[in-house]
Amino acid sequence: MNRKPHVTLSDIAKQLNVSKVTVSKALRGHPDISRETTKLVKKVAEELGYTPNFAARNLSSRKSNTIGVVVPKIAHFFFSSLIESIYDQAFYNNFDIALTVSQENVERERKHIETLMAMRVDGLIISITQQTKDKTIFEKVVSRDVPLVFMDRVMPVDGTSQVTVDDKGGAIKAIELAIDNGYTKIAHIGGFTEINIGRRRYEGYVEAMKRRGLEIDPDWVVHGGFGEDDGYQGFMKLYKSGRMPEFIFAVTYPVALGVYAAAAEVGVRIPDDLDIICFGSASINKFLKPALSYVDQPTATLGKVAVDLIIEHIGESDEYLPKHIEVPTELVMRDTCLRKKNAVISSAK
């Protein structure tokens, strides 16, 4: 059977009596080309059965117009929402996304990064695993002049940019609200402090408690991971100690869900027996009873800024100066972090 010849940009240009450059720009949605011409070029390309030759495009331009992304999870709302934002902003700027998921595994993370570099992506956006400590693979990326932006979970590597939320400030807001509502026995079920989000949120908890003159009970600080099981185990550790706090600040929304599961198992009622607030949320929160109050992480902004930073780095190359952009947070009140019953609330701040 004879194979149908591959349709080229030249074939489309010849049929429309325009230049190959015009066809190329029209297919990429370039603003230099009118809407009418773009529509016509795409119509003829479809009729002829044109498919882009990415390998040839990459060789000629030395650019893939592709951004590699490595995230630790996609099952949780935070990362799935973040990925949608990244895709939207990349598409708007005529970039493709090559997405990989480390599943919180350091070795997978390393292999994904090596694969993406072998694919000649123009840059990388990475949120590290909760176990990542070694900088070697990231320094390798920088040494090969591949632009790198860390997002949310970051690693301090020279020559790279970072976009995070105000983790410490958000934690301070959450704890001060709990104190304003009459709570003094406040626990923290936190993440790994080797990772910036775990460390900064713990620092915010400590600072807020000290600002208000409250003692921190070391038995009420439980460090672990960022998932549901970590919240479950953290709560059980507090419960089995026989000295329960009045209030829990959970490092992530999944950790808070683990607390809910454990509390229900032992008959602790939220928020009547134990109140709680967490960092981050999910679309399912409105169906949770009671719905969690939380520190909002604006994923739409995080994803957009990460893409803008990597595109800026790709465009400026040697002249690029790394940046750290910190996105502000806000408290969102739902059915938890309520005023403590029978508490005498001080108006002093």
Sequence and secondary structure as in RCSB ss.txt:
>XXXX:A:sequence
MNRKPHVTLSDIAKQLNVSKVTVSKALRGHPDISRETTKLVKKVAEELGYTPNFAARNLSSRKSNTIGVVVPKIA
HFFFSSLIESIYDQAFYNNFDIALTVSQENVERERKHIETLMAMRVDGLIISITQQTKDKTIFEKVVSRDVPLVF
MDRVMPVDGTSQVTVDDKGGAIKAIELAIDNGYTKIAHIGGFTEINIGRRRYEGYVEAMKRRGLEIDPDWVVHGG
FGEDDGYQGFMKLYKSGRMPEFIFAVTYPVALGVYAAAAEVGVRIPDDLDIICFGSASINKFLKPALSYVDQPTA
TLGKVAVDLIIEHIGESDEYLPKHIEVPTELVMRDTCLRKKNAVISSAK
>XXXX:A:secstr
        HHHHHHHHT  HHHHHHHHTT TTS HHHHHHHHHHHHHHT    HHHHHHHHS   EEEEEES SS
SHHHHHHHHHHHHHHHHTT EEEEEE TT HHHHHHHHHHHHHTT SEEEE   TT    HHHHHHHHTT  EEE
ESS    TT EEEEE HHHHHHHHHHHHHHTT   EEEEE  TTSHHHHHHHHHHHHHHHHTT    GGGEEE  
SSHHHHHHHHHHHHHTT   SEEEESSHHHHHHHHHHHHHHT  TTTT EEEEE   GGGGGSSS   EEE  HH
HHHHHHHHHHHHHHHHGGG    EEEE  EEE SSSS   TT       
